[in-house]
Amino acid sequence: MATTGATSDARPILKWAGGKRQLLPEIRRFYPPAFARYIEPFVGSGAVFLDLHNRGRLEGRPVTLADSNADVIGCYQAVRDRVEDVIAALRALEAGHQRDHAAHFYDVRDRRFNPLRRTQVARGGAGPYPPDLAAMLIYLNRTGYNGLYRLNARGDFNVPLGRYTSPTICDAENLRHVSAALAHPRLRLQAGTFDGVLASAKAGDFIYVDPPYAPVSDTARFTSYTALGFGPAEQERLRDLAVDLAGRGCWVLLSNSTAPEIRRLYAEDRRVRAAGLRAYKVPARRAINSRASARGPVMEYLITNVPRNPTRSLPASGKV
């Protein structure tokens, strides 16, 4: 069994807007002491999944990791099934980046990744991505501006080159650790919508939900995570589903911003409170923002029906 801080601990291989590594000390206070399945419908960087894995909390339990972004799931499937091929492709990309980072980045993005991705999407986007496509996604993510994932109207990845002096592109040891975590014998990777993924959730399941955050301002608006977007209607559907899941007897833990619409949906709705869900404000640090001055500490919501660990008292939103 891996233990926290051990050299075999797996860390996220993708940088993701709203990634949860820095928020883990707060999130861990709401891990239920016992649960049946673990389900994560917006897996993103997988920071919470990997933390549970590293702590041995997923041993013997079924796990479902899902995302509406087929690139994420296809990449993880390739890392799980063909990690050595992904590592070899990443090493070649790393060598090219070291020779001429700007020319190499845009050649990979525009002449290699986007055409190959279009071919994959035309086939339905199902199944593991080829190792070279998965490696290119990791490369572009590690070297692109602020680690963003963004598609233009044509469906092409269009994030520009980031301002990194020596980005970590190929961490072979960690890729192998993540591959081993994803090879959990009862783990399923699934591309799909959150409501479809959660339709079969049952009493005793632990569900961590980390959707695209509601923007706290118009300038912070970023909902084009996939072609479908994630706006107010989706946020309300997710709230209704969280209430339903709590009513089924599931353990629910949900992250979101402290935007007014999220406060209205969760902290001020009687149905949410009647379902046993409470909204807690916790400090977080935004690592991905177009303005460096906006990457400091902010408050975010953790919304859950899991009793909090008493080692530290966190304020419920209604009492702030």
Buried (B, 14 or more C-beta within 10 A) or exposed (E): EBEEEEEEBBBBBBBBBBBBBBBBEBBBBBBBEEBBBBBBBBBBBBBBBBBBBBBEBBEEBBBBBBBBBBBBBBBBBBBBBBBEBBBBBBBEBBEBBEEEBEEBBEEBBEEBBBEBBEEBEEEEBEBBBBBBBBBBBBBBBBBBBBBBBBBEEEEBBBBBBBEBEEBEBBBBEBBBBBBBBBEBEEBEBBBBBBBEBBEEBEEBBBBBBBBBBBBBEEEBEBBBBBEEEBBEEBBEBBBBBBBBBBBBEBBBBBBBBBBEBBBEBBBBBEEBBEBBBBBBBBEBEBBBBEEEEBBEEBBBBBBBBBEBBEEEEBEBBEEE
